[in-house]
Amino acid sequence: MSNSFYIHFIRIKLSPTHRPCCLLQLTPFSSAATATPKPISEIANQNSFAVNYLINTLRFSPERAFSAARYLKFKSRERPDSVIAFLENHGFTKQQIERLVKHYPGVILYNPQKAMMPKIEFFQSFGISKTEITRIFTTTPAMCGRNLERQIIPCFSYIKSLFDANETSLSYLKSATHALCCNLQSQLLPNVKVLKESGVPHSKIVYLLQTHPRTVMVDAKRFRKLVEKVKEMGINPLASTFVIAVHVLQAMKKSNWENTVAAYKKWGISDDEIITAFAKHPSFMTVSTDKIMSVMDFFVNKIGMDSSIVVKLPALVSYSLDKRIKPRH
């Protein structure tokens, strides 16, 4: 389709009062994001080349292309084409490149030899395969914009020391790459220290980094409060459920927690019973309220069981009602 078609499409689809969808990563453009946005028609006219490049080459939706074009200024294919060629030459698939740019659009204007190559060589020096390296970047697109010497290497060295002490293969690093983007001094170090001081075994700390690395990427003061709250619930720091509970509390919004509690209470389950079930199986609190109501309706109204069954066996609410619970009834 022609360039004029896409600009016309954007003008029609996005009115001046429409707020374009937010990019998942705007870190490279944080200073620009605070400026007063230009009118849509002005951006469409000035950045028609960038908008159409993103749509035609990287399969952006018109809305997403327009949103990215607010911060990406280019009128030539030379730089973005060189970035795509570089990524292809280093094992990135077409789908991985599209995902990387959609989640971190600024990378399309980087000098890949300076911004990407040193990071790729760093991971290669530890025997990390090309396939794993592409996964690291596509799983954690923000890695593209992090400084190698000041950010990635210090965090990597610390996480590697934890893995080595636990005899955990470095191949599992790809599961913990989000932690490479956190602040070592204000987040990773103090938060791991809090876990150690609370009696959490080294192996469980590594497990948390492998499964839920974002959990430690919060302010140290807030993280300490989360850990203290889990301790107050009586969850054993030696158990895996302790770090999973910390993760659930960190990830859940207060309103979601309250809505979930309210859903269980409708079935006569008390606050203490909810905490007891959460301590056994933290995912007990991550189930949607609709799922809770459906499962409880089946157990209580359909087969006549007491609602306390989910307190004794909290994992039940996590199972599929149609694929697992009903067929086994």
C-alpha positions as CSV (number, residue, x, y, z in Angstrom):
1,M,0.0,0.0,0.0
2,S,1.1,3.6,-0.6
3,N,2.5,5.9,2.0
4,S,-0.5,8.3,1.5
5,F,-2.9,5.5,2.4
6,Y,-1.3,4.9,5.8
7,I,-1.2,8.6,6.6
8,H,-4.8,8.9,5.6
9,F,-5.7,5.8,7.7
10,I,-4.0,7.3,10.8
11,R,-5.8,10.7,10.3
12,I,-9.2,8.9,10.2
13,K,-8.6,6.3,12.9
14,L,-6.9,8.5,15.4
15,S,-8.7,11.7,16.3
16,P,-6.9,14.6,18.0
17,T,-8.4,13.5,21.3
18,H,-7.3,9.9,20.9
19,R,-4.5,8.8,23.1
20,P,-2.2,6.4,21.2
21,C,-1.4,3.1,22.8
22,C,1.6,3.3,25.1
23,L,4.8,1.6,24.0
24,L,6.0,-1.1,26.4
25,Q,9.4,0.5,26.6
26,L,10.0,4.2,26.3
27,T,13.2,4.4,28.3
28,P,15.4,5.8,25.4
29,F,12.9,8.6,25.0
30,S,12.0,9.4,28.6
31,S,13.0,13.1,28.3
32,A,11.0,13.5,25.0
33,A,8.0,11.8,26.6
34,T,7.5,14.7,29.0
35,A,7.2,17.3,26.2
36,T,3.8,18.5,25.0
37,P,2.8,16.1,22.2
38,K,2.4,17.5,18.7
39,P,-0.9,17.3,16.9
40,I,-1.5,14.0,15.1
41,S,-1.7,15.6,11.7
42,E,1.6,17.3,12.2
43,I,3.4,14.1,13.3
44,A,1.8,12.2,10.4
45,N,3.1,14.8,7.9
46,Q,6.5,15.2,9.4
47,N,7.2,11.5,10.1
48,S,5.3,9.8,7.3
49,F,8.5,8.0,6.2
50,A,9.1,6.5,9.7
51,V,5.5,5.6,10.1
52,N,5.4,3.7,6.9
53,Y,8.8,2.0,7.4
54,L,7.6,0.6,10.8
55,I,4.3,-0.6,9.2
56,N,5.7,-2.1,6.0
57,T,9.1,-3.4,7.2
58,L,8.4,-4.4,10.9
59,R,4.6,-5.0,10.7
60,F,3.7,-2.4,13.3
61,S,0.0,-1.6,13.6
62,P,-0.8,1.9,12.4
63,E,-1.5,3.0,16.0
64,R,1.7,1.6,17.3
65,A,3.7,3.0,14.4
66,F,2.3,6.4,15.0
67,S,3.1,6.2,18.7
68,A,6.7,5.2,18.0
69,A,7.1,7.9,15.3
70,R,6.6,10.5,18.0
71,Y,10.1,9.6,19.2
72,L,11.8,8.1,16.2
73,K,13.1,10.7,13.6
74,F,14.4,9.3,10.4
75,K,13.9,9.9,6.7
76,S,16.2,7.3,5.3
77,R,16.2,3.5,5.4
78,E,20.0,3.4,5.8
79,R,20.2,3.2,9.6
80,P,17.2,1.0,10.4
81,D,18.1,-1.3,7.5
82,S,21.7,-1.7,8.9
83,V,20.3,-2.6,12.3
84,I,18.0,-5.2,10.9
85,A,20.8,-6.6,8.8
86,F,23.1,-6.7,11.9
87,L,20.5,-8.6,13.9
88,E,19.8,-11.1,11.1
89,N,23.6,-11.7,10.8
90,H,23.7,-12.5,14.5
91,G,20.9,-15.1,14.5
92,F,17.8,-13.1,15.2
93,T,14.7,-14.3,13.3
94,K,12.3,-11.9,11.6
95,Q,9.8,-12.5,14.4
96,Q,12.4,-11.8,17.0
97,I,13.5,-8.5,15.3
98,E,9.9,-7.4,15.1
99,R,9.3,-8.1,18.8
100,L,12.5,-6.4,19.8
101,V,11.8,-3.2,17.9
102,K,8.1,-3.1,19.0
103,H,9.1,-3.3,22.6
104,Y,12.2,-1.1,22.4
105,P,11.8,1.0,19.2
106,G,14.8,3.2,19.9
107,V,17.1,0.3,18.9
108,I,16.2,0.8,15.3
109,L,18.4,4.0,15.2
110,Y,21.3,2.6,17.3
111,N,24.8,2.1,15.9
112,P,24.7,-1.7,16.2
113,Q,28.5,-2.1,16.2
114,K,28.7,0.2,19.3
115,A,25.4,-0.5,21.1
116,M,24.9,-4.2,20.4
117,M,28.1,-5.9,19.4
118,P,30.0,-5.4,22.7
119,K,27.0,-6.9,24.6
120,I,26.8,-9.9,22.3
121,E,30.5,-10.5,22.6
122,F,30.3,-10.3,26.4
123,F,27.7,-13.0,26.6
124,Q,29.6,-15.1,24.0
125,S,32.7,-15.0,26.2
126,F,30.8,-17.0,28.8
127,G,29.9,-19.7,26.3
128,I,26.3,-18.5,25.9
129,S,25.0,-19.8,22.6
130,K,23.8,-17.6,19.7
131,T,20.2,-18.9,20.2
132,E,20.3,-18.1,24.0
133,I,21.7,-14.6,23.3
134,T,18.8,-13.8,20.9
135,R,16.4,-15.0,23.5
136,I,18.1,-12.7,26.1
137,F,17.5,-9.6,24.0
138,T,14.0,-10.5,22.8
139,T,12.9,-11.5,26.4
140,T,14.5,-8.4,27.9
141,P,14.4,-5.7,25.1
142,A,15.6,-3.0,27.6
143,M,19.0,-4.7,27.5
144,C,19.6,-2.9,24.3
145,G,19.7,0.5,26.1
146,R,21.6,-0.5,29.2
147,N,25.3,0.4,29.6
148,L,27.5,-2.7,29.4
149,E,30.2,-1.6,31.9
150,R,28.1,0.2,34.4
151,Q,24.9,-1.9,34.4
152,I,25.1,-5.3,32.7
153,I,28.5,-6.5,33.8
154,P,28.1,-5.7,37.5
155,C,24.7,-7.3,37.7
156,F,25.8,-10.3,35.6
157,S,28.8,-10.9,37.7
158,Y,26.7,-10.8,40.9
159,I,24.0,-13.1,39.6
160,K,26.7,-15.4,38.2
161,S,28.3,-15.6,41.6
162,L,24.9,-16.6,43.1
163,F,24.4,-19.2,40.4
164,D,27.9,-20.6,40.8
165,A,27.5,-20.9,44.6
166,N,24.3,-22.9,43.9
167,E,25.9,-25.0,41.2
168,T,23.3,-23.7,38.8
169,S,24.2,-23.8,35.1
170,L,24.7,-20.4,33.5
171,S,22.3,-21.6,30.8
172,Y,19.5,-20.7,33.2
173,L,20.6,-17.1,33.0
174,K,18.1,-16.5,30.2
175,S,15.3,-16.9,32.8
176,A,16.9,-14.1,35.0
177,T,17.8,-11.6,32.4
178,H,15.4,-9.0,33.6
179,A,17.5,-8.7,36.8
180,L,20.4,-7.6,34.6
181,C,18.5,-4.4,34.0
182,C,17.9,-3.5,37.6
183,N,20.0,-1.2,39.8
184,L,22.6,-3.4,41.6
185,Q,23.3,-1.0,44.5
186,S,19.7,0.1,45.3
187,Q,17.7,-3.0,44.3
188,L,19.5,-6.3,43.7
189,L,22.1,-6.2,46.5
190,P,19.9,-4.9,49.3
191,N,16.9,-7.1,48.3
192,V,19.0,-10.3,48.2
193,K,20.5,-9.3,51.6
194,V,17.0,-8.9,53.1
195,L,16.1,-12.4,51.9
196,K,19.3,-13.8,53.4
197,E,18.7,-12.0,56.7
198,S,15.2,-13.5,56.8
199,G,16.6,-17.0,56.6
200,V,15.8,-17.7,53.0
201,P,18.2,-20.4,51.7
202,H,20.6,-19.6,48.9
203,S,18.9,-22.1,46.6
204,K,15.5,-20.4,47.1
205,I,17.0,-17.0,46.2
206,V,18.4,-18.4,43.0
207,Y,15.0,-20.0,42.3
208,L,13.4,-16.6,42.7
209,L,15.9,-15.0,40.3
210,Q,15.3,-17.8,37.8
211,T,11.5,-17.8,37.9
212,H,10.5,-14.2,38.9
213,P,13.4,-11.9,38.5
214,R,11.2,-8.8,38.4
215,T,10.4,-9.4,42.0
216,V,13.8,-8.0,43.2
217,M,13.6,-5.0,40.8
218,V,11.8,-2.8,43.3
219,D,12.9,-0.2,45.8
220,A,14.7,-1.8,48.8
221,K,12.4,-0.2,51.4
222,R,9.3,-1.6,49.7
223,F,10.9,-5.0,49.2
224,R,11.7,-5.2,52.9
225,K,8.1,-4.5,53.8
226,L,6.9,-7.2,51.4
227,V,9.3,-9.7,53.1
228,E,8.2,-8.7,56.5
229,K,4.5,-9.1,55.6
230,V,5.2,-12.6,54.3
231,K,7.0,-13.4,57.6
232,E,4.0,-12.1,59.5
233,M,1.8,-14.5,57.6
234,G,3.8,-17.4,59.2
235,I,5.2,-18.7,56.0
236,N,8.4,-20.7,56.5
237,P,11.4,-18.9,54.9
238,L,13.0,-22.3,54.2
239,A,10.2,-23.2,51.8
240,S,9.9,-22.2,48.2
241,T,6.4,-20.8,49.0
242,F,8.1,-18.0,50.9
243,V,9.8,-16.4,47.8
244,I,6.7,-17.2,45.7
245,A,4.5,-15.4,48.2
246,V,6.9,-12.4,48.1
247,H,6.5,-12.4,44.3
248,V,2.7,-12.6,44.4
249,L,2.5,-9.6,46.9
250,Q,5.0,-7.6,44.8
251,A,3.1,-8.3,41.5
252,M,-0.5,-7.9,42.7
253,K,-2.3,-4.6,43.0
254,K,-3.9,-3.9,46.3
255,S,-7.3,-3.7,44.6
256,N,-6.9,-7.1,43.0
257,W,-5.9,-8.6,46.4
258,E,-9.0,-7.1,48.0
259,N,-11.3,-8.3,45.2
260,T,-9.9,-11.8,45.5
261,V,-10.4,-11.8,49.3
262,A,-14.0,-10.6,48.8
263,A,-14.6,-13.4,46.3
264,Y,-13.5,-16.1,48.8
265,K,-15.5,-14.5,51.6
266,K,-18.7,-14.8,49.6
267,W,-18.3,-18.5,50.2
268,G,-17.8,-18.2,53.9
269,I,-14.0,-18.4,53.9
270,S,-12.5,-16.3,56.7
271,D,-9.5,-13.9,56.5
272,D,-7.4,-16.4,58.6
273,E,-8.4,-19.3,56.3
274,I,-7.4,-17.2,53.2
275,I,-4.0,-16.6,54.7
276,T,-3.6,-20.3,55.6
277,A,-4.4,-21.2,52.0
278,F,-2.1,-18.6,50.6
279,A,0.7,-19.8,52.8
280,K,0.3,-23.3,51.4
281,H,-0.2,-22.2,47.8
282,P,0.5,-18.5,47.0
283,S,-1.1,-18.8,43.6
284,F,-4.4,-19.2,45.5
285,M,-4.6,-15.4,45.4
286,T,-3.7,-15.0,41.7
287,V,-6.7,-16.8,40.3
288,S,-9.3,-14.5,38.7
289,T,-12.5,-13.8,40.6
290,D,-14.6,-15.4,37.8
291,K,-12.5,-18.6,38.1
292,I,-13.0,-18.6,41.9
293,M,-16.7,-18.2,41.6
294,S,-17.0,-21.0,39.0
295,V,-14.8,-23.5,41.0
296,M,-16.5,-22.7,44.3
297,D,-19.9,-23.1,42.7
298,F,-19.0,-26.5,41.4
299,F,-17.6,-27.8,44.7
300,V,-20.3,-26.3,46.9
301,N,-23.4,-26.2,44.8
302,K,-22.9,-29.0,42.3
303,I,-21.3,-31.7,44.4
304,G,-22.1,-30.6,47.9
305,M,-18.7,-30.1,49.4
306,D,-17.8,-27.7,52.2
307,S,-16.1,-24.5,51.0
308,S,-13.2,-25.3,53.4
309,I,-12.0,-27.8,50.8
310,V,-10.1,-25.1,49.1
311,V,-8.4,-24.1,52.3
312,K,-7.2,-27.7,52.8
313,L,-6.3,-28.1,49.2
314,P,-5.7,-24.5,47.8
315,A,-4.2,-25.7,44.5
316,L,-7.7,-26.9,43.5
317,V,-8.7,-23.4,42.4
318,S,-5.7,-23.2,40.0
319,Y,-6.8,-26.3,38.1
320,S,-8.9,-26.1,35.0
321,L,-12.5,-26.7,35.8
322,D,-13.4,-28.3,32.5
323,K,-10.2,-30.1,31.7
324,R,-9.2,-31.4,35.1
325,I,-11.7,-31.0,37.9
326,K,-14.9,-32.1,36.2
327,P,-13.4,-35.0,34.3
328,R,-12.0,-36.4,37.6
329,H,-15.2,-35.9,39.5
